[in-house]
């Protein structure tokens, strides 16, 4: 394998790593936004009178 081919392979690998990192960053941002939305929704629920939240309904 020549130097030019190795350079192309390394460049391609570096691009793949950067692309994967970018996609993971976007996924993390979306997860944080969704977590904040769920937290806000739960904070809007009126106080309980001692009963548990029915998650099966």
VOZADREN-438407 format. One record per residue (C-alpha): residue in one letter; x, y, z; residue number from 1. Coordinates in steps of 0.001 Angstrom, whole numbers, plus 524288, in hexadecimal, padded with zeros to 5 digits. Example, Ala and Ser with C-alpha at 12.3 -4.5 7.8 and 13.67 -1.06 7.14 Angstrom:
+-----+-------+-------+-------+-----+
: res :     X :     Y :     Z :   n :
+-----+-------+-------+-------+-----+
:   A : 8300C : 7EE6C : 81E78 :   1 :
:   S : 83566 : 7FBDC : 81BE4 :   2 :
+-----+-------+-------+-------+-----+
This chain:
+-----+-------+-------+-------+-----+
: res :     X :     Y :     Z :   n :
+-----+-------+-------+-------+-----+
:   X : 80000 : 80000 : 80000 :   1 :
:   X : 805AC : 80CF7 : 7FBF7 :   2 :
:   X : 80685 : 81945 : 803F9 :   3 :
:   X : 7FB9A : 81FB9 : 7FC3F :   4 :
:   X : 7F263 : 8143E : 7FEAD :   5 :
:   X : 7F59A : 81424 : 80D27 :   6 :
:   X : 7F31E : 822C4 : 80DC1 :   7 :
:   X : 7E5D9 : 820FD : 80749 :   8 :
:   X : 7E256 : 815FE : 810C0 :   9 :
:   X : 7E64D : 81E1A : 81C8D :  10 :
:   X : 7DEAE : 829C9 : 81788 :  11 :
:   X : 7D2B2 : 8214C : 81546 :  12 :
:   X : 7D3CA : 81B68 : 822E0 :  13 :
:   X : 7D538 : 828CF : 82911 :  14 :
:   X : 7C940 : 82D9C : 821B7 :  15 :
:   X : 7C16F : 821CD : 8265F :  16 :
:   X : 7C54A : 8245F : 83478 :  17 :
:   X : 7C1A0 : 832BF : 83369 :  18 :
:   X : 7B494 : 82F5C : 82D1F :  19 :
:   X : 7B17D : 8256C : 837BF :  20 :
:   X : 7B50D : 82F23 : 8425C :  21 :
:   X : 7AC7C : 8397A : 83C28 :  22 :
:   X : 7A0DF : 8303B : 83B5E :  23 :
:   X : 7A2A4 : 82C2C : 8498D :  24 :
:   X : 7A311 : 83A7F : 84DA0 :  25 :
:   X : 7963B : 83D09 : 8468C :  26 :
:   X : 7902C : 830FB : 84CDD :  27 :
:   X : 79467 : 835C0 : 85A4A :  28 :
:   X : 78E78 : 84320 : 857B9 :  29 :
:   X : 78176 : 83CF7 : 853E4 :  30 :
:   X : 781A6 : 8342A : 85FF3 :  31 :
:   X : 78416 : 83FE2 : 868BA :  32 :
:   X : 778D5 : 84773 : 86292 :  33 :
:   X : 76FBB : 83BD4 : 86436 :  34 :
:   X : 77416 : 839F2 : 87245 :  35 :
:   X : 77156 : 84835 : 87549 :  36 :
:   X : 763D9 : 84717 : 86F01 :  37 :
:   X : 7608F : 83B10 : 87720 :  38 :
:   X : 76558 : 841E1 : 88361 :  39 :
:   X : 75CC6 : 84DB6 : 88088 :  40 :
:   X : 750FF : 844F9 : 87E1A :  41 :
:   X : 7530B : 83DDB : 88AFC :  42 :
:   X : 75462 : 84ABD : 89242 :  43 :
:   X : 7470E : 84EE9 : 88D21 :  44 :
:   X : 74039 : 8432F : 8933B :  45 :
:   X : 73873 : 8473E : 89F3D :  46 :
:   X : 73D3B : 8422E : 8AC56 :  47 :
:   X : 73919 : 83465 : 8AFA7 :  48 :
:   X : 73038 : 830B6 : 8BAD7 :  49 :
:   X : 738C8 : 8250E : 8BE06 :  50 :
:   X : 73576 : 81C7B : 8B271 :  51 :
:   X : 74005 : 817AB : 8A978 :  52 :
:   X : 74124 : 81B2F : 89B32 :  53 :
:   X : 73A83 : 810C2 : 892DF :  54 :
:   X : 743EB : 80E58 : 887A6 :  55 :
:   X : 73BE2 : 8032E : 881F1 :  56 :
:   X : 72FCD : 80B4C : 87EB9 :  57 :
+-----+-------+-------+-------+-----+
